[in-house]
Amino acid sequence: MAKSNDAVLLARWRAETPGCAARVHLNNAGASLMPGVVKDAITGFLGREALEGGYEAADAAAQEVADTYAAIGALVGAAPRQVAVVTSATHAFAQALAAFDFAPGDVILTSSDDYISNQLMYLSLARRLGVRIVRAPDAPEGGVDVDAFSALLASERPRLAALTWIPTNSGLIQPAEEVGRRCREAGVPYLVDACQAVGQLPVDVGALQCDYLASTARKFLRGPRGIGFLVVSDRALARGDAPLLVDMRGARWTEPDAYALVDDARRFEQWEFPYALVLGMGVAARYAAEVGVARGSARAHALAARLRERIGAIPGVRTLDRGARLSAIATFELRGRVAREVMLALRGQGINTSAQSRGDAVIDFDRKGATSQLRISPHYFNTEDELEVAARALERLLA
Ligand SMILES: Cc1ncc(COP(=O)(O)O)c(C=O)c1O
């Protein structure tokens, strides 16, 4: 009997992902498995650096580097000039924050589910510069309440609104486009952390209406570690936005006491550049487009929903995910157990998951009354059989 088209695609994605052979990888929200072509692009370029010289290999790869900007832009609906390549989502987010001259009393409006390092950056700005952090209340079903957010845009007149689209610590998908529309109406700059969204959801910066979008390569995009990007709107570029500290990549030194910013988003980059990783990220973006982000998203979300049903029914397990719309991240409290110990035991059996504890998301953990959680995050290349292997292993460990 002929295999269905879906089965053929699944077999192909798995054959193109060498890591699938050895392990059950359900930690795609941590770092996904790179397709072989991504790994080859990275190691191939490192080989060229070793043989040709780093600067010489970089010059020779100018077109491939340009292709990376085009591929990232195409993935998120941006022009290549709007893309800045940086080392991580955190770096991208920090560069965007550094474009604002915050004064004491300025408000950053955000949510309770914003990523830990973003919350720490807001707190640092509060401590150093006297910025006020306002977290909009959540809707009853979870995720930020868009009307409450909108009311705070009017009453607080924030200098910046910032939202983590898909938090690291729960299966929630926040209403990032609706918030973006309200920010535009209010004329408030909008910064989106799309670290878990890129590669997991179709992303369109036009629909988000954001001024900035920050992401990494290694998660659902399936690129390497140590590389990410910031997308900057033309509006922000035209305003003359730039990070507080620019280097010779972002600006030209024109006179002893004068400099001029470059025209495009590269003003948010630094000169030193991990070319091998940059090329790997470009290949990952093209691979994601070939698979089809919407297709991959539907499958990953269906697998996560199945996990919530199967694992949530194991005695002693509580599913923690809340929200009107859920992502490919499934989180579970294992009563009486420290999640990290269970995660390590699963890893010992060849099953990759991750564990988080209160310090990773204090607001979310406290309101759920949990102290640690197991996070299981499938992607489109995982199989239903793999979910069952993980569920049975967990049943044995919790028995
Ligand atoms: C939602 C979210 N934002 C930001 C980050 C930080 O990404 P990076 O480690 O690339 O700085 C993460 C990492 O887990 C994340 O999940």
The ligand as an SDF file (V2000), in Angstrom:
LIG
                    3D

 16 16  0  0  0  0  0  0  0  0999 V2000
   10.5260   33.3190   25.1460 C   0  0  0  0  0  0  0  0  0  0  0  0
   12.0140   33.4020   25.1720 C   0  0  0  0  0  0  0  0  0  0  0  0
   12.6160   34.5720   25.0020 N   0  0  0  0  0  0  0  0  0  0  0  0
   13.9460   34.7000   25.0040 C   0  0  0  0  0  0  0  0  0  0  0  0
   14.7600   33.6210   25.2130 C   0  0  0  0  0  0  0  0  0  0  0  0
   16.2360   33.8200   25.2430 C   0  0  0  0  0  0  0  0  0  0  0  0
   16.8370   33.3260   24.1010 O   0  0  0  0  0  0  0  0  0  0  0  0
   18.4290   33.3370   24.0020 P   0  0  0  0  0  0  0  0  0  0  0  0
   18.8970   32.2760   24.9590 O   0  0  0  0  0  0  0  0  0  0  0  0
   18.7230   33.0420   22.5750 O   0  0  0  0  0  0  0  0  0  0  0  0
   18.8890   34.6720   24.4230 O   0  0  0  0  0  0  0  0  0  0  0  0
   14.1960   32.3640   25.4060 C   0  0  0  0  0  0  0  0  0  0  0  0
   15.0360   31.1800   25.6680 C   0  0  0  0  0  0  0  0  0  0  0  0
   14.5990   30.1870   26.1550 O   0  0  0  0  0  0  0  0  0  0  0  0
   12.7860   32.2520   25.3770 C   0  0  0  0  0  0  0  0  0  0  0  0
   12.1870   31.0700   25.5550 O   0  0  0  0  0  0  0  0  0  0  0  0
  1  2  1  0
  2  3  1  0
  2 15  2  0
  3  4  2  0
  4  5  1  0
  5  6  1  0
  5 12  2  0
  6  7  1  0
  7  8  1  0
  8  9  2  0
  8 10  1  0
  8 11  1  0
 12 13  1  0
 12 15  1  0
 13 14  2  0
 15 16  1  0
M  END
$$$$
